[in-house]
Amino acid sequence: MLSTEAKVGAFLLVGLAFFATAIFLLGDYTFQRRYPIYVDFQDVSDLSKNSPVKLAGVEVGQVSDIELEGGVARVTASIRDGIPVYKDAQFEVGSTGVIGSKYLQIDQGHPDAGILPSGSEVKGLSPLSIEKQLTDALSGVKSLITELDAKGPDGRTLIGNLRDTVANVRDLTANLDDLIATDKPHLDKAMARADDITAKMDKLLAQTNEVMASLNSNKGAVGALLHDPKVKQDVTKTLDSVQKAAANVNDIISRVNQFRVYWNYDWRYASAVGSSHSDLGLKIVPRDHRYYYIGAENIGSPSNKPISGDYEKLNTVDGLLGFTKGPFDVAFGSIRSAGGARLLVTPFYKDPVGKRFTLMAQGYNFGRDIIIDGRHFNRPEYDVGLLARIDKYFFVGARVDDLATVKTFETWLHVSFEDKDIASLFGLAVTGASGLKGRSKSGEASGTP
């Protein structure tokens, strides 16, 4: 049996052992050897002593001290021995979340730069505070709202110009609807007659085949006529003519159905001078990989007051012949009433997302030599831009016009939609013109005036 004194002594020894262990753990003492690196910051953003030091997301030490020296915060990072830090490494204050705890983050450099020795002094990247980021963001939003509300030289705001443009597009759509509603009954009748002609020609071809079979069998009255070589030759020529006529009708109808027509509307806004431009055109596609484009650019009234810094002519004409192949769309002809060429490229046309983006470049007016508002323009006009498809009808983008001289930056809205009724009208017009040309040649060959 232990005496009372021995029991008291053992109890004190156990208590002292627990007390020493608690001090060791709470004081974060360690038997691992560490070496210091001194990092200077303009702002440590609430980094505190004993915060972890992480390399590639792994804790490799801790912040042993933070002092203010010479107007900068000097952080002492104690790194475990055996963990190399390269000389081109970057030091910054990290956070586990928006309001989480802070730690010292080391972005490791390259081994070729060499290893930082113990006691090295380096400069850290001072973080941008959340308050500063929020202030900058709010300032940017305020500037954007101010620019939208600002009035241009014409006394109108950007929002007002957009509202007028949308109203013009709505009026244009209403007029197109009225035109289509007026002409649609006539188009329906024309297509119905075309279908009826096709059915009759099919029936005539079937009867022609029966006649030919009868001729080849030498039966009946028709067969008897075959004994006369001249009659046989005349009948054969007549039937050949009927077959050619039927083939021509089928070809004409297929050409009518092949026509595609698209309305194109462009609205461009130059924020630097506060002016907007509207373009309207018609893209006619008679067959795959080829099209014609006719339109007008910068539509407006000559009586409108000119805007200083806006050198684009009013009411110019586009007339282009275009070809498409894979990602490329090339067109030649008239651009803004001057000879030129246009190239559209969709680099990732096979990708579902990439095909939405198209690059544009065009050059025209190569002999330009004119003075506008005291400024001499003697270089060709080159425009470049980028369009992004939003949906089936709408595109948005940006472009720079007249790169060689004024370099006007414009935001860009493009609207395109197919008009099947006008496509039918064009198809029937081309078919009628082809028929008149054919009858004229037949009349000349037969001596008909």
C-alpha positions in Angstrom: 0.0 0.0 0.0 1.2 3.5 -1.0 1.4 6.1 1.7 -0.6 9.2 1.5 2.5 11.2 0.6 3.2 8.8 -2.3 -0.3 9.1 -3.6 -0.2 12.9 -3.5 3.2 12.9 -5.3 1.9 10.6 -8.0 -1.2 12.7 -8.5 1.0 15.8 -8.9 3.3 14.1 -11.4 0.3 13.0 -13.6 -1.2 16.5 -13.4 2.1 18.1 -14.4 2.4 15.7 -17.3 -1.1 16.6 -18.6 -0.4 20.3 -18.1 2.8 20.1 -20.1 1.1 18.2 -22.9 -1.7 20.8 -23.1 0.8 23.6 -23.3 2.7 21.8 -26.0 -0.5 21.2 -28.1 -2.1 24.6 -27.6 1.1 26.4 -28.3 1.5 24.5 -31.5 5.0 23.4 -30.7 6.6 20.9 -32.9 9.7 18.8 -33.1 10.0 19.3 -36.9 12.8 21.5 -38.0 11.7 24.6 -40.0 13.5 27.4 -41.9 12.2 31.0 -42.2 11.3 33.0 -45.3 10.4 36.7 -44.9 7.6 38.0 -47.1 6.8 41.8 -47.4 3.2 42.9 -48.1 1.6 46.3 -48.6 -1.6 44.8 -47.1 -1.9 41.4 -45.4 -5.8 41.5 -45.5 -6.3 40.2 -41.9 -3.7 37.4 -42.1 -2.9 36.4 -38.6 -0.1 34.8 -36.7 -0.1 30.9 -36.7 -2.1 30.9 -40.0 -1.1 27.9 -42.2 1.3 28.2 -45.1 0.2 26.2 -48.1 2.1 25.1 -51.2 0.0 23.6 -54.1 -2.9 23.4 -51.5 -0.9 21.3 -49.0 0.1 22.8 -45.6 3.9 23.0 -45.4 4.3 25.4 -42.5 2.8 28.3 -40.6 3.1 32.0 -40.1 5.3 32.4 -37.1 5.3 36.2 -36.9 3.8 39.4 -38.5 5.6 42.8 -37.9 5.3 46.2 -39.4 8.7 47.3 -40.8 9.4 50.4 -42.8 5.7 50.9 -43.7 5.2 47.3 -45.0 3.9 44.2 -43.2 6.7 41.6 -42.9 5.4 38.0 -42.6 7.7 35.3 -41.3 6.8 32.0 -42.9 8.3 28.9 -41.2 8.6 26.2 -43.8 9.3 22.5 -42.9 12.8 21.3 -43.8 12.9 19.3 -47.0 10.2 21.4 -48.7 12.0 23.4 -51.4 10.6 26.8 -52.5 12.0 28.1 -55.8 13.2 31.7 -56.3 10.5 32.6 -58.8 7.7 31.4 -56.5 4.9 33.9 -55.8 3.5 34.6 -52.3 0.0 35.9 -51.7 -2.7 35.9 -49.1 -5.4 33.2 -49.8 -8.8 32.6 -48.3 -10.9 29.5 -47.8 -14.0 31.4 -48.9 -15.5 34.9 -49.2 -15.5 35.3 -45.4 -13.3 32.3 -44.6 -10.0 32.1 -42.7 -6.8 33.4 -44.3 -3.6 31.6 -45.1 -0.3 32.3 -46.9 -0.4 30.7 -50.4 2.8 29.9 -52.2 2.6 29.4 -56.0 5.6 27.3 -56.7 8.0 28.5 -59.4 10.3 26.5 -61.7 13.2 24.3 -60.5 15.6 26.0 -63.0 15.3 29.3 -61.0 17.0 27.7 -58.0 15.9 27.2 -54.3 15.3 30.0 -51.9 17.8 29.7 -49.0 16.8 30.0 -45.3 16.2 33.6 -44.3 15.4 34.9 -47.8 13.4 38.1 -48.2 10.8 38.3 -50.9 7.9 40.5 -51.9 4.4 39.2 -51.8 1.4 40.0 -54.1 -0.9 42.3 -52.1 -4.5 41.1 -52.5 -7.3 43.4 -53.8 -9.9 43.7 -51.0 -13.5 42.6 -51.6 -14.6 46.2 -50.7 -12.3 47.6 -53.4 -13.6 45.0 -56.0 -17.2 45.9 -55.2 -16.5 49.6 -55.4 -14.8 49.2 -58.8 -17.8 47.0 -60.1 -20.4 49.6 -58.9 -18.3 52.4 -60.5 -18.3 50.5 -63.8 -22.1 49.9 -63.7 -22.6 53.6 -62.9 -20.4 54.6 -65.9 -22.4 52.3 -68.2 -25.8 53.7 -67.0 -24.4 57.3 -67.5 -23.3 56.5 -71.1 -26.7 54.9 -71.9 -28.4 58.1 -70.6 -26.0 60.5 -72.3 -27.3 62.5 -75.2 -25.4 62.4 -78.5 -24.8 65.3 -80.9 -28.3 64.9 -82.3 -29.8 65.4 -78.8 -31.0 61.8 -78.5 -29.9 59.0 -76.1 -28.8 55.5 -77.1 -31.9 54.0 -75.5 -34.1 56.5 -77.5 -32.3 55.5 -80.8 -32.8 51.8 -80.0 -36.5 52.4 -79.3 -37.0 54.2 -82.6 -35.1 51.4 -84.4 -37.3 48.7 -82.9 -40.4 50.8 -83.9 -39.1 51.0 -87.5 -38.5 47.3 -87.6 -42.0 46.7 -86.3 -43.5 49.0 -89.0 -41.4 47.2 -91.6 -42.7 43.8 -90.4 -46.3 45.1 -90.5 -45.9 46.3 -94.1 -44.4 43.0 -95.1 -47.3 41.1 -93.5 -49.7 43.3 -95.4 -47.9 42.7 -98.7 -47.8 38.9 -98.1 -51.5 38.9 -97.1 -52.4 40.8 -100.3 -50.3 38.6 -102.7 -50.7 35.2 -101.0 -54.0 34.3 -102.8 -52.4 34.9 -106.2 -49.4 32.8 -105.2 -51.6 30.0 -104.0 -53.5 30.0 -107.3 -50.2 30.0 -109.2 -48.8 27.1 -107.3 -52.1 25.2 -107.6 -52.0 25.7 -111.4 -48.4 24.5 -111.5 -49.4 21.3 -109.6 -52.3 20.8 -112.0 -50.0 21.2 -115.0 -47.6 18.7 -113.5 -50.4 16.1 -113.0 -51.6 16.6 -116.6 -48.1 16.2 -118.0 -47.7 13.0 -116.0 -50.9 11.7 -117.5 -49.8 12.7 -121.0 -46.5 10.9 -120.6 -48.3 7.7 -119.6 -50.5 8.0 -122.7 -47.4 8.7 -124.8 -45.8 5.5 -123.5 -49.0 3.5 -124.4 -48.9 5.0 -127.9 -45.2 4.1 -128.3 -45.9 0.5 -127.2 -48.7 0.3 -129.8 -46.4 1.6 -132.5 -43.8 -0.9 -131.6 -46.3 -3.8 -131.7 -47.6 -2.9 -135.2 -51.2 -3.5 -134.1 -54.5 -1.7 -135.1 -54.9 1.3 -137.3 -51.8 3.0 -135.9 -49.8 -0.2 -136.6 -51.0 -0.1 -140.2 -49.7 3.5 -140.6 -46.2 2.2 -139.7 -46.0 0.7 -143.2 -45.6 4.3 -144.4 -42.1 5.3 -143.3 -42.8 9.1 -143.5 -45.8 8.8 -141.1 -43.8 6.8 -138.7 -41.0 9.4 -138.7 -43.5 12.3 -138.1 -45.2 10.5 -135.2 -41.9 9.7 -133.6 -40.7 13.4 -133.8 -44.0 14.6 -132.3 -43.8 12.2 -129.4 -40.2 13.2 -128.7 -41.3 16.9 -128.6 -44.0 16.1 -126.1 -41.6 14.3 -123.8 -39.1 17.2 -124.0 -41.9 19.7 -123.1 -42.9 17.6 -120.1 -39.2 17.4 -118.9 -38.9 21.2 -119.3 -42.1 21.8 -117.2 -40.7 19.5 -114.4 -37.4 21.4 -114.5 -39.1 24.8 -114.2 -41.2 23.7 -111.3 -38.1 22.3 -109.5 -36.4 25.7 -110.1 -39.4 27.6 -108.6 -39.2 25.4 -105.5 -35.5 25.8 -105.2 -35.6 29.6 -104.8 -34.8 31.1 -101.4 -35.2 34.8 -100.4 -34.1 36.4 -97.1 -34.7 39.9 -95.8 -31.6 41.3 -94.1 -31.7 44.3 -91.7 -28.6 45.8 -90.0 -28.5 48.5 -87.3 -25.1 50.0 -86.5 -24.3 52.4 -83.7 -21.1 54.5 -83.4 -20.9 55.5 -79.8 -17.9 57.8 -80.3 -19.9 60.2 -82.5 -23.4 59.2 -81.3 -24.8 58.2 -84.7 -26.7 55.2 -85.9 -27.1 53.7 -89.3 -29.7 51.4 -90.8 -29.3 49.0 -93.8 -31.9 46.9 -95.5 -31.3 44.3 -98.2 -32.6 41.2 -100.0 -30.6 38.0 -100.4 -31.7 35.9 -103.3 -30.5 32.3 -103.4 -31.5 30.6 -106.8 -29.6 27.5 -106.0 -27.1 26.0 -103.4 -23.7 27.7 -103.0 -24.7 30.9 -105.0 -26.7 34.0 -104.2 -27.4 37.6 -105.2 -27.7 40.5 -102.7 -29.3 43.9 -103.4 -29.8 46.5 -100.7 -29.3 50.0 -99.4 -27.0 51.2 -96.6 -27.3 54.2 -94.2 -30.9 54.8 -95.2 -32.0 58.3 -94.2 -33.3 61.6 -95.4 -30.8 64.0 -96.9 -32.5 66.8 -95.1 -31.4 65.4 -91.7 -28.8 67.5 -89.9 -25.3 66.0 -90.4 -23.5 64.7 -87.3 -20.0 65.9 -86.7 -17.5 63.0 -87.2 -19.9 60.8 -89.2 -18.4 60.6 -92.7 -20.6 57.7 -94.1 -22.7 58.7 -97.1 -26.5 58.4 -97.0 -28.5 56.0 -99.2 -25.7 54.0 -100.9 -26.4 50.8 -102.9 -25.2 47.2 -102.5 -25.3 44.8 -105.4 -23.3 41.6 -104.9 -22.8 38.2 -106.5 -21.8 35.7 -103.8 -20.6 32.1 -103.5 -20.4 29.8 -100.5 -18.2 26.8 -99.9 -17.7 25.2 -96.4 -16.8 28.0 -93.9 -16.3 30.6 -96.6 -18.7 33.1 -98.1 -17.2 35.3 -100.9 -19.1 38.1 -102.7 -18.1 40.6 -105.4 -19.8 43.7 -106.8 -21.0 47.0 -105.4 -20.6 47.9 -101.7 -21.9 51.3 -100.7 -22.1 52.4 -104.4 -18.4 51.5 -105.0 -16.7 48.4 -106.4 -15.5 45.9 -103.8 -15.5 42.5 -102.3 -16.7 40.9 -99.1 -15.5 37.8 -97.2 -17.4 36.0 -94.4 -15.7 33.1 -92.5 -17.2 30.8 -90.0 -14.0 29.0 -88.7 -15.8 26.4 -86.6 -18.8 25.8 -88.9 -18.9 22.1 -88.0 -19.1 22.7 -84.2 -22.6 23.2 -82.7 -21.4 26.3 -80.7 -18.5 27.5 -82.9 -20.8 27.8 -86.0 -22.6 30.7 -84.3 -19.6 33.0 -84.7 -18.7 34.6 -88.1 -15.9 36.9 -89.0 -16.4 39.7 -91.7 -14.0 41.6 -93.8 -14.7 43.8 -96.8 -12.8 46.3 -99.0 -14.3 48.8 -101.5 -14.0 52.3 -103.0 -10.4 51.6 -104.0 -10.1 54.8 -106.0 -11.5 57.1 -103.2 -10.2 60.7 -103.4 -12.6 63.1 -101.7 -12.7 65.8 -99.1 -15.5 65.7 -96.4 -15.9 68.4 -93.8 -12.3 69.5 -94.5 -10.9 66.0 -94.2 -9.1 64.4 -97.1 -10.0 60.7 -97.8 -7.7 59.1 -100.4 -7.4 55.5 -99.2 -9.6 52.5 -99.9 -12.3 51.6 -97.3 -11.7 48.5 -95.2 -14.2 47.1 -92.7 -13.8 44.2 -90.3 -16.3 42.7 -87.7 -17.5 39.8 -85.7 -21.1 38.5 -85.5 -22.6 36.0 -83.0 -25.9 34.3 -83.7 -28.4 34.6 -80.8 -31.2 32.6 -82.3 -32.7 31.8 -85.8 -33.3 35.5 -86.7 -31.0 37.7 -84.6 -27.2 38.3 -84.5 -25.2 40.7 -82.4 -21.6 41.9 -82.8 -19.2 44.7 -83.3 -17.2 46.1 -86.3 -14.7 48.7 -87.2 -15.4 50.7 -90.4 -12.8 52.5 -92.5 -9.7 51.0 -90.9 -7.3 53.0 -93.1 -8.7 56.4 -92.1 -11.1 57.1 -89.3 -11.4 53.7 -87.6 -15.1 54.0 -86.5 -16.1 51.4 -83.9 -19.7 50.3 -84.1 -22.0 47.9 -82.2 -23.9 45.8 -84.6 -27.4 44.2 -84.7 -28.3 41.9 -87.7 -31.8 40.5 -88.4 -32.4 37.9 -91.1 -35.5 35.9 -91.9 -36.7 33.9 -94.9 -39.6 35.2 -97.1 -41.1 32.2 -98.9 -43.8 34.2 -100.7 -41.3 36.5 -102.4 -39.2 33.5 -103.2 -42.2 32.0 -105.1 -42.7 35.4 -106.9 -39.0 35.4 -108.0 -39.2 31.8 -109.1 -42.3 32.4 -111.2 -40.8 35.6 -112.7 -37.6 33.8 -113.8 -39.7 30.9 -115.2 -41.8 33.4 -117.2 -38.8 35.1 -118.5 -37.3 31.8 -119.6 -40.5 30.8 -121.3 -40.7 34.2 -123.2 -37.1 33.8 -124.3 -37.8 30.2 -125.5 -40.8 31.3 -127.5 -38.9 34.2 -129.0 -36.2 31.9 -130.3 -38.8 29.5 -131.7 -40.5 32.3 -133.5 -37.2 33.5 -135.1 -36.4 30.0 -136.2 -39.9 29.5 -137.8 -39.9 33.0 -139.4 -42.7 34.3 -137.1 -42.5 38.1 -136.5 
